[in-house]
Amino acid sequence: MDCSLGNIAGRGSQEEAFDEPLGGPVRFPGGIAMPVQLEKVLGFGRSFSFWPLLFGLACCAIEMMALGGPRFDMSRFGMEAMRASPRQADGMIIAGWCSIKMAPRVVRLYEQIPDPKWVLAMGSCAISGNIWDTYHVVQGIDSLIPVDVYVPGCPPRPEALWEGLEMIRERIKQSRHAYDGLRRIPAREALAQATASSVPPAVPLEVPLVEVPRS
Amino acid sequence: MSAGGGAERPLPASLLAADRAVLDRFGARILERIEAFGELTYCVAPGDWTEVLSFLKDSPEGAFDQLDCLLGDHLPEREDRPLAVVVHLVSHAHGHRLRVKTALAEGQGLPTLTGLWPSAGFDEREAWEMFGILFEGHPDLRRLLTTDDFEGHPLRKDFPLQGTVGGRIRIDLRGKI
């Protein structure tokens, strides 16, 4: 490995960089293995060009736009390129409350972002549903997809979102993802159920044109 | 009259002409006529719903070419007819607006307006979904804002405000992702 890359990564001297435990190599499909140290270099590079998905759900997205605008200007940190396609994004900012109707779309967008990916839940609604403990709001987006950083607030100020993005940057440098420690990713588990079970849904998708009796 | 208007604010002349035409044609079938703040509201019986509204659309005095919105309403204190439907009409030819209301009993249907204004389709879907008002003859009366397997009509006053009521918060993503 080119030792000079360790210096670029700001990890101190060459000796210190090599003193860190290397761990096992990262294996990719096709038999390619990558030393962990190189993964750190990649993480260093990624951390300065985190491109979030251009995607807002509710009023928190206004604060997200403020962070993208000239006053707070997240382009200073290489995060201004909000990609409109999940194929080009590095992660997503769940900005606002997610309705149950919207939930399958959010999951689909998450699944379309290529690995590695990071998710930031912005605002109380994305974290817990906030006051919308009602019939139509997902009670915390982490019931659907793994979340890296939670930024509380209603809505959080742009500085708070900036701080959350800095925490994402740290996680990128360390190559840590929210899905690392999970035994299951909720959405993927649902997908596995969908492919494994041949049982039709309990409730037909077409709602008949009758009055539904209330319990 | 003060410049700011108020309950005494007069109706526009074009709307007065339409008002006269409607009253000449329907008379007592307009159950109630409310005039306030420069706006006019009719209350009609559900049986006259289509006839009154098609007259308003087609008469040259009315010429209401746009259905601005169609709303449902739930008034449980009105026990015999707890449901209501309100339409807001706009005439671009005359520049005036009109509101028409009707009251419905529980389970009573109302003829659809999609034949008069195609934009009524989404509004009627929403009114059915949120209040359980049946629109007879609607071509596609499916749920609009909630998921397909949702049970109940959430904008009714007796719908629980809070909680995972009756298992309504179900995140069943099978076949959707």
Interface residues (C-beta under 8 A of the other chain):
Chain A: I100 K101 A103 P104 V107 R108 E111 D133 T134 Y135 H136 V138 Q139 S143 L144 A187 A190 L191 Q193 A194 S197 P201 V203 P204 L205 E206 V207 L209 E211 V212 R214 S215
Chain B: G107 G132 L134 L141 R142 R143 L145 T146 T147 D148 D149 F150 E151 G152 H153 P154 D158 F159 P160 L161 Q162 G163 V165 G166 R168 I169 R170 I171 D172 L173 R174 G175 K176 I177
